[in-house]
Amino acid sequence: MANIEETMMFKFGSEENKAAKAIKETCLAMREKGYDPINQFVGYLLSGDPAYITSYKEARSKIRSIERDELLAELIKFYLENNKEL
């Protein structure tokens, strides 16, 4: 039985690579269709509504194959790794 006073570690494992790939491919598809990927991702992550993501090049199905918390974790990881002063 786990001690409720201990902090749990949350790890994604190999899903990070899958999330990164889905984000990259979805961003490319959105740019090709003339959408701003930042605005579209924010709308999707906040609402969970897949209509924010284009279906062009199967971007919507690719991004929906990843849980939103995993996408958010990948985005934060990328940001922190590329801002070493933090």
N, CA, C and O atoms as CSV, one atom per row, in Angstrom:
chain,resi,resn,atom,element,x,y,z
A,1,MET,N,N,0.845,-1.175,0.000
A,1,MET,CA,C,0.000,0.000,0.000
A,1,MET,C,C,0.888,1.235,0.000
A,1,MET,O,O,1.792,1.343,0.829
A,2,ALA,N,N,0.650,2.157,-0.906
A,2,ALA,CA,C,1.472,3.352,-1.050
A,2,ALA,C,C,1.174,4.360,0.049
A,2,ALA,O,O,0.045,4.493,0.520
A,3,ASN,N,N,2.222,5.059,0.437
A,3,ASN,CA,C,2.096,6.122,1.430
A,3,ASN,C,C,1.486,7.340,0.749
A,3,ASN,O,O,2.026,7.811,-0.252
A,4,ILE,N,N,0.378,7.862,1.262
A,4,ILE,CA,C,-0.293,8.992,0.615
A,4,ILE,C,C,0.469,10.301,0.783
A,4,ILE,O,O,0.105,11.305,0.172
A,5,GLU,N,N,1.513,10.307,1.595
A,5,GLU,CA,C,2.322,11.502,1.793
A,5,GLU,C,C,3.422,11.622,0.728
A,5,GLU,O,O,4.060,12.670,0.627
A,6,GLU,N,N,3.650,10.584,-0.053
A,6,GLU,CA,C,4.709,10.593,-1.064
A,6,GLU,C,C,4.196,11.200,-2.359
A,6,GLU,O,O,3.016,11.085,-2.690
A,7,THR,N,N,5.096,11.847,-3.086
A,7,THR,CA,C,4.761,12.422,-4.387
A,7,THR,C,C,4.936,11.365,-5.459
A,7,THR,O,O,5.957,10.678,-5.503
A,8,MET,N,N,3.953,11.236,-6.312
A,8,MET,CA,C,4.005,10.274,-7.406
A,8,MET,C,C,4.738,10.888,-8.593
A,8,MET,O,O,4.601,12.084,-8.850
A,9,MET,N,N,5.508,10.094,-9.314
A,9,MET,CA,C,6.169,10.535,-10.541
A,9,MET,C,C,5.267,10.163,-11.716
A,9,MET,O,O,4.688,9.078,-11.755
A,10,PHE,N,N,5.163,11.075,-12.659
A,10,PHE,CA,C,4.310,10.869,-13.823
A,10,PHE,C,C,5.201,10.805,-15.049
A,10,PHE,O,O,5.845,11.797,-15.392
A,11,LYS,N,N,5.253,9.651,-15.724
A,11,LYS,CA,C,6.121,9.478,-16.884
A,11,LYS,C,C,5.316,8.923,-18.047
A,11,LYS,O,O,4.384,8.139,-17.867
A,12,PHE,N,N,5.703,9.354,-19.255
A,12,PHE,CA,C,4.999,8.897,-20.450
A,12,PHE,C,C,5.736,7.798,-21.199
A,12,PHE,O,O,5.100,6.997,-21.885
A,13,GLY,N,N,7.036,7.739,-21.089
A,13,GLY,CA,C,7.792,6.712,-21.784
A,13,GLY,C,C,7.866,6.955,-23.278
A,13,GLY,O,O,8.114,8.078,-23.716
A,14,SER,N,N,7.653,5.907,-24.064
A,14,SER,CA,C,7.817,5.982,-25.513
A,14,SER,C,C,6.734,6.805,-26.208
A,14,SER,O,O,6.885,7.147,-27.380
A,15,GLU,N,N,5.668,7.122,-25.522
A,15,GLU,CA,C,4.592,7.906,-26.126
A,15,GLU,C,C,5.039,9.320,-26.490
A,15,GLU,O,O,4.413,9.962,-27.333
A,16,GLU,N,N,6.117,9.818,-25.866
A,16,GLU,CA,C,6.594,11.164,-26.165
A,16,GLU,C,C,6.982,11.286,-27.642
A,16,GLU,O,O,6.664,12.293,-28.275
A,17,ASN,N,N,7.654,10.295,-28.193
A,17,ASN,CA,C,8.042,10.346,-29.596
A,17,ASN,C,C,6.816,10.331,-30.505
A,17,ASN,O,O,6.774,11.039,-31.511
A,18,LYS,N,N,5.841,9.540,-30.156
A,18,LYS,CA,C,4.604,9.477,-30.935
A,18,LYS,C,C,3.871,10.819,-30.873
A,18,LYS,O,O,3.331,11.282,-31.878
A,19,ALA,N,N,3.856,11.440,-29.695
A,19,ALA,CA,C,3.204,12.740,-29.538
A,19,ALA,C,C,3.932,13.803,-30.348
A,19,ALA,O,O,3.295,14.605,-31.031
A,20,ALA,N,N,5.255,13.816,-30.278
A,20,ALA,CA,C,6.042,14.807,-31.023
A,20,ALA,C,C,5.796,14.669,-32.518
A,20,ALA,O,O,5.641,15.669,-33.218
A,21,LYS,N,N,5.760,13.454,-33.003
A,21,LYS,CA,C,5.524,13.211,-34.434
A,21,LYS,C,C,4.129,13.695,-34.836
A,21,LYS,O,O,3.973,14.333,-35.876
A,22,ALA,N,N,3.130,13.400,-34.031
A,22,ALA,CA,C,1.760,13.827,-34.331
A,22,ALA,C,C,1.651,15.350,-34.335
A,22,ALA,O,O,0.969,15.917,-35.188
A,23,ILE,N,N,2.317,16.017,-33.390
A,23,ILE,CA,C,2.288,17.476,-33.331
A,23,ILE,C,C,2.935,18.065,-34.583
A,23,ILE,O,O,2.380,18.972,-35.202
A,24,LYS,N,N,4.103,17.554,-34.952
A,24,LYS,CA,C,4.809,18.066,-36.140
A,24,LYS,C,C,3.979,17.888,-37.403
A,24,LYS,O,O,3.826,18.824,-38.188
A,25,GLU,N,N,3.448,16.698,-37.598
A,25,GLU,CA,C,2.668,16.424,-38.806
A,25,GLU,C,C,1.388,17.256,-38.841
A,25,GLU,O,O,0.978,17.723,-39.903
A,26,THR,N,N,0.769,17.439,-37.699
A,26,THR,CA,C,-0.452,18.240,-37.627
A,26,THR,C,C,-0.154,19.708,-37.901
A,26,THR,O,O,-0.910,20.372,-38.611
A,27,CYS,N,N,0.943,20.221,-37.345
A,27,CYS,CA,C,1.333,21.618,-37.613
A,27,CYS,C,C,1.576,21.846,-39.094
A,27,CYS,O,O,1.130,22.849,-39.651
A,28,LEU,N,N,2.271,20.934,-39.728
A,28,LEU,CA,C,2.534,21.073,-41.168
A,28,LEU,C,C,1.232,21.098,-41.965
A,28,LEU,O,O,1.065,21.923,-42.863
A,29,ALA,N,N,0.322,20.201,-41.637
A,29,ALA,CA,C,-0.963,20.147,-42.344
A,29,ALA,C,C,-1.753,21.437,-42.127
A,29,ALA,O,O,-2.354,21.957,-43.067
A,30,MET,N,N,-1.758,21.952,-40.911
A,30,MET,CA,C,-2.497,23.184,-40.633
A,30,MET,C,C,-1.885,24.368,-41.376
A,30,MET,O,O,-2.608,25.203,-41.920
A,31,ARG,N,N,-0.566,24.440,-41.401
A,31,ARG,CA,C,0.096,25.532,-42.138
A,31,ARG,C,C,-0.223,25.442,-43.635
A,31,ARG,O,O,-0.493,26.459,-44.275
A,32,GLU,N,N,-0.191,24.244,-44.185
A,32,GLU,CA,C,-0.504,24.062,-45.607
A,32,GLU,C,C,-1.921,24.521,-45.935
A,32,GLU,O,O,-2.182,25.010,-47.034
A,33,LYS,N,N,-2.827,24.362,-44.985
A,33,LYS,CA,C,-4.212,24.785,-45.207
A,33,LYS,C,C,-4.452,26.242,-44.831
A,33,LYS,O,O,-5.563,26.747,-44.990
A,34,GLY,N,N,-3.413,26.927,-44.328
A,34,GLY,CA,C,-3.532,28.342,-44.014
A,34,GLY,C,C,-3.978,28.662,-42.600
A,34,GLY,O,O,-4.344,29.801,-42.312
A,35,TYR,N,N,-3.955,27.675,-41.709
A,35,TYR,CA,C,-4.350,27.893,-40.319
A,35,TYR,C,C,-3.130,28.241,-39.470
A,35,TYR,O,O,-2.007,27.864,-39.805
A,36,ASP,N,N,-3.351,28.956,-38.380
A,36,ASP,CA,C,-2.307,29.238,-37.400
A,36,ASP,C,C,-2.286,28.071,-36.411
A,36,ASP,O,O,-3.213,27.927,-35.615
A,37,PRO,N,N,-1.242,27.235,-36.449
A,37,PRO,CA,C,-1.213,26.056,-35.578
A,37,PRO,C,C,-1.309,26.380,-34.089
A,37,PRO,O,O,-1.887,25.606,-33.327
A,38,ILE,N,N,-0.755,27.504,-33.670
A,38,ILE,CA,C,-0.810,27.851,-32.246
A,38,ILE,C,C,-2.256,28.040,-31.808
A,38,ILE,O,O,-2.703,27.434,-30.834
A,39,ASN,N,N,-2.983,28.884,-32.533
A,39,ASN,CA,C,-4.388,29.122,-32.180
A,39,ASN,C,C,-5.219,27.842,-32.234
A,39,ASN,O,O,-6.055,27.595,-31.364
A,40,GLN,N,N,-4.982,27.042,-33.254
A,40,GLN,CA,C,-5.764,25.821,-33.420
A,40,GLN,C,C,-5.470,24.820,-32.305
A,40,GLN,O,O,-6.389,24.200,-31.769
A,41,PHE,N,N,-4.189,24.659,-31.954
A,41,PHE,CA,C,-3.832,23.738,-30.871
A,41,PHE,C,C,-4.389,24.215,-29.538
A,41,PHE,O,O,-4.892,23.409,-28.755
A,42,VAL,N,N,-4.308,25.506,-29.270
A,42,VAL,CA,C,-4.848,26.031,-28.016
A,42,VAL,C,C,-6.343,25.738,-27.940
A,42,VAL,O,O,-6.831,25.275,-26.909
A,43,GLY,N,N,-7.061,26.001,-29.008
A,43,GLY,CA,C,-8.492,25.710,-29.029
A,43,GLY,C,C,-8.777,24.244,-28.775
A,43,GLY,O,O,-9.674,23.907,-28.002
A,44,TYR,N,N,-8.021,23.374,-29.418
A,44,TYR,CA,C,-8.224,21.942,-29.243
A,44,TYR,C,C,-7.878,21.493,-27.822
A,44,TYR,O,O,-8.639,20.753,-27.199
A,45,LEU,N,N,-6.725,21.945,-27.312
A,45,LEU,CA,C,-6.303,21.509,-25.985
A,45,LEU,C,C,-7.238,21.997,-24.886
A,45,LEU,O,O,-7.482,21.281,-23.915
A,46,LEU,N,N,-7.760,23.205,-25.033
A,46,LEU,CA,C,-8.669,23.737,-24.020
A,46,LEU,C,C,-10.057,23.113,-24.080
A,46,LEU,O,O,-10.662,22.827,-23.047
A,47,SER,N,N,-10.555,22.903,-25.285
A,47,SER,CA,C,-11.937,22.448,-25.426
A,47,SER,C,C,-12.094,20.941,-25.642
A,47,SER,O,O,-13.106,20.352,-25.263
A,48,GLY,N,N,-11.082,20.331,-26.253
A,48,GLY,CA,C,-11.203,18.927,-26.629
A,48,GLY,C,C,-11.977,18.730,-27.909
A,48,GLY,O,O,-12.215,17.595,-28.322
A,49,ASP,N,N,-12.380,19.830,-28.552
A,49,ASP,CA,C,-13.164,19.764,-29.788
A,49,ASP,C,C,-12.233,19.523,-30.973
A,49,ASP,O,O,-11.427,20.395,-31.300
A,50,PRO,N,N,-12.321,18.368,-31.622
A,50,PRO,CA,C,-11.426,18.047,-32.737
A,50,PRO,C,C,-11.643,18.926,-33.971
A,50,PRO,O,O,-10.830,18.898,-34.896
A,51,ALA,N,N,-12.724,19.701,-33.998
A,51,ALA,CA,C,-12.980,20.578,-35.145
A,51,ALA,C,C,-11.903,21.653,-35.284
A,51,ALA,O,O,-11.773,22.258,-36.348
A,52,TYR,N,N,-11.136,21.897,-34.233
A,52,TYR,CA,C,-10.036,22.862,-34.316
A,52,TYR,C,C,-8.888,22.351,-35.179
A,52,TYR,O,O,-8.054,23.134,-35.633
A,53,ILE,N,N,-8.845,21.050,-35.404
A,53,ILE,CA,C,-7.758,20.430,-36.163
A,53,ILE,C,C,-8.281,20.014,-37.526
A,53,ILE,O,O,-9.312,19.349,-37.630
A,54,THR,N,N,-7.566,20.411,-38.571
A,54,THR,CA,C,-7.971,20.061,-39.925
A,54,THR,C,C,-7.914,18.550,-40.142
A,54,THR,O,O,-7.106,17.851,-39.531
A,55,SER,N,N,-8.772,18.070,-41.008
A,55,SER,CA,C,-8.731,16.654,-41.365
A,55,SER,C,C,-7.772,16.409,-42.535
A,55,SER,O,O,-7.523,15.263,-42.910
A,56,TYR,N,N,-7.240,17.486,-43.104
A,56,TYR,CA,C,-6.279,17.404,-44.206
A,56,TYR,C,C,-5.076,16.548,-43.794
A,56,TYR,O,O,-4.520,16.720,-42.709
A,57,LYS,N,N,-4.693,15.637,-44.666
A,57,LYS,CA,C,-3.576,14.709,-44.436
A,57,LYS,C,C,-3.753,13.900,-43.147
A,57,LYS,O,O,-2.776,13.525,-42.499
A,58,GLU,N,N,-5.014,13.638,-42.786
A,58,GLU,CA,C,-5.364,12.838,-41.609
A,58,GLU,C,C,-4.842,13.431,-40.306
A,58,GLU,O,O,-4.637,12.707,-39.331
A,59,ALA,N,N,-4.625,14.764,-40.283
A,59,ALA,CA,C,-4.090,15.426,-39.088
A,59,ALA,C,C,-5.004,15.232,-37.882
A,59,ALA,O,O,-4.527,14.984,-36.775
A,60,ARG,N,N,-6.298,15.343,-38.090
A,60,ARG,CA,C,-7.244,15.209,-36.981
A,60,ARG,C,C,-7.173,13.823,-36.349
A,60,ARG,O,O,-7.140,13.702,-35.124
A,61,SER,N,N,-7.149,12.800,-37.156
A,61,SER,CA,C,-7.094,11.445,-36.590
A,61,SER,C,C,-5.740,11.173,-35.942
A,61,SER,O,O,-5.669,10.455,-34.944
A,62,LYS,N,N,-4.674,11.729,-36.488
A,62,LYS,CA,C,-3.352,11.548,-35.876
A,62,LYS,C,C,-3.300,12.202,-34.503
A,62,LYS,O,O,-2.822,11.600,-33.542
A,63,ILE,N,N,-3.791,13.432,-34.413
A,63,ILE,CA,C,-3.699,14.152,-33.138
A,63,ILE,C,C,-4.658,13.560,-32.110
A,63,ILE,O,O,-4.367,13.572,-30.914
A,64,ARG,N,N,-5.785,13.048,-32.561
A,64,ARG,CA,C,-6.744,12.437,-31.626
A,64,ARG,C,C,-6.272,11.086,-31.117
A,64,ARG,O,O,-6.810,10.578,-30.133
A,65,SER,N,N,-5.273,10.492,-31.771
A,65,SER,CA,C,-4.745,9.206,-31.304
A,65,SER,C,C,-3.873,9.378,-30.058
A,65,SER,O,O,-3.491,8.402,-29.413
A,66,ILE,N,N,-3.565,10.640,-29.732
A,66,ILE,CA,C,-2.752,10.954,-28.556
A,66,ILE,C,C,-3.644,11.664,-27.542
A,66,ILE,O,O,-4.417,12.550,-27.907
A,67,GLU,N,N,-3.541,11.285,-26.283
A,67,GLU,CA,C,-4.311,11.951,-25.235
A,67,GLU,C,C,-3.864,13.400,-25.121
A,67,GLU,O,O,-2.688,13.707,-25.319
A,68,ARG,N,N,-4.798,14.291,-24.801
A,68,ARG,CA,C,-4.467,15.719,-24.707
A,68,ARG,C,C,-3.417,15.999,-23.652
A,68,ARG,O,O,-2.581,16.881,-23.850
A,69,ASP,N,N,-3.428,15.280,-22.534
A,69,ASP,CA,C,-2.403,15.507,-21.516
A,69,ASP,C,C,-1.020,15.123,-22.026
A,69,ASP,O,O,-0.029,15.739,-21.632
A,70,GLU,N,N,-0.932,14.125,-22.885
A,70,GLU,CA,C,0.343,13.732,-23.470
A,70,GLU,C,C,0.833,14.796,-24.455
A,70,GLU,O,O,2.028,15.085,-24.517
A,71,LEU,N,N,-0.088,15.376,-25.221
A,71,LEU,CA,C,0.285,16.447,-26.137
A,71,LEU,C,C,0.810,17.649,-25.361
A,71,LEU,O,O,1.830,18.238,-25.720
A,72,LEU,N,N,0.109,17.998,-24.310
A,72,LEU,CA,C,0.523,19.127,-23.486
A,72,LEU,C,C,1.886,18.865,-22.848
A,72,LEU,O,O,2.728,19.761,-22.801
A,73,ALA,N,N,2.105,17.664,-22.364
A,73,ALA,CA,C,3.401,17.311,-21.768
A,73,ALA,C,C,4.523,17.426,-22.796
A,73,ALA,O,O,5.610,17.909,-22.478
A,74,GLU,N,N,4.269,16.990,-24.008
A,74,GLU,CA,C,5.284,17.072,-25.063
A,74,GLU,C,C,5.591,18.522,-25.396
A,74,GLU,O,O,6.755,18.872,-25.593
A,75,LEU,N,N,4.578,19.369,-25.464
A,75,LEU,CA,C,4.777,20.788,-25.748
A,75,LEU,C,C,5.578,21.476,-24.643
A,75,LEU,O,O,6.466,22.279,-24.927
A,76,ILE,N,N,5.268,21.166,-23.400
A,76,ILE,CA,C,6.005,21.755,-22.281
A,76,ILE,C,C,7.443,21.249,-22.265
A,76,ILE,O,O,8.373,22.023,-22.037
A,77,LYS,N,N,7.623,19.971,-22.504
A,77,LYS,CA,C,8.964,19.390,-22.556
A,77,LYS,C,C,9.797,20.094,-23.621
A,77,LYS,O,O,10.938,20.476,-23.362
A,78,PHE,N,N,9.244,20.267,-24.804
A,78,PHE,CA,C,9.950,20.933,-25.893
A,78,PHE,C,C,10.312,22.362,-25.505
A,78,PHE,O,O,11.436,22.805,-25.745
A,79,TYR,N,N,9.377,23.078,-24.914
A,79,TYR,CA,C,9.616,24.453,-24.500
A,79,TYR,C,C,10.744,24.534,-23.476
A,79,TYR,O,O,11.653,25.353,-23.616
A,80,LEU,N,N,10.688,23.697,-22.457
A,80,LEU,CA,C,11.699,23.725,-21.407
A,80,LEU,C,C,13.078,23.313,-21.919
A,80,LEU,O,O,14.091,23.880,-21.507
A,81,GLU,N,N,13.117,22.338,-22.805
A,81,GLU,CA,C,14.400,21.908,-23.362
A,81,GLU,C,C,15.029,22.977,-24.252
A,81,GLU,O,O,16.250,23.020,-24.406
A,82,ASN,N,N,14.203,23.834,-24.834
A,82,ASN,CA,C,14.706,24.865,-25.735
A,82,ASN,C,C,14.828,26.232,-25.065
A,82,ASN,O,O,15.118,27.228,-25.728
A,83,ASN,N,N,14.609,26.277,-23.779
A,83,ASN,CA,C,14.770,27.494,-22.978
A,83,ASN,C,C,15.560,27.135,-21.732
A,83,ASN,O,O,15.023,27.122,-20.625
A,84,LYS,N,N,16.823,26.849,-21.919
A,84,LYS,CA,C,17.683,26.344,-20.846
A,84,LYS,C,C,17.829,27.307,-19.678
A,84,LYS,O,O,18.185,26.893,-18.575
A,85,GLU,N,N,17.554,28.612,-19.912
A,85,GLU,CA,C,17.691,29.584,-18.824
A,85,GLU,C,C,16.604,29.435,-17.771
A,85,GLU,O,O,16.682,30.061,-16.714
A,86,LEU,N,N,15.596,28.619,-18.041
A,86,LEU,CA,C,14.493,28.456,-17.075
A,86,LEU,C,C,14.898,27.551,-15.931
A,86,LEU,O,O,14.098,27.302,-15.029
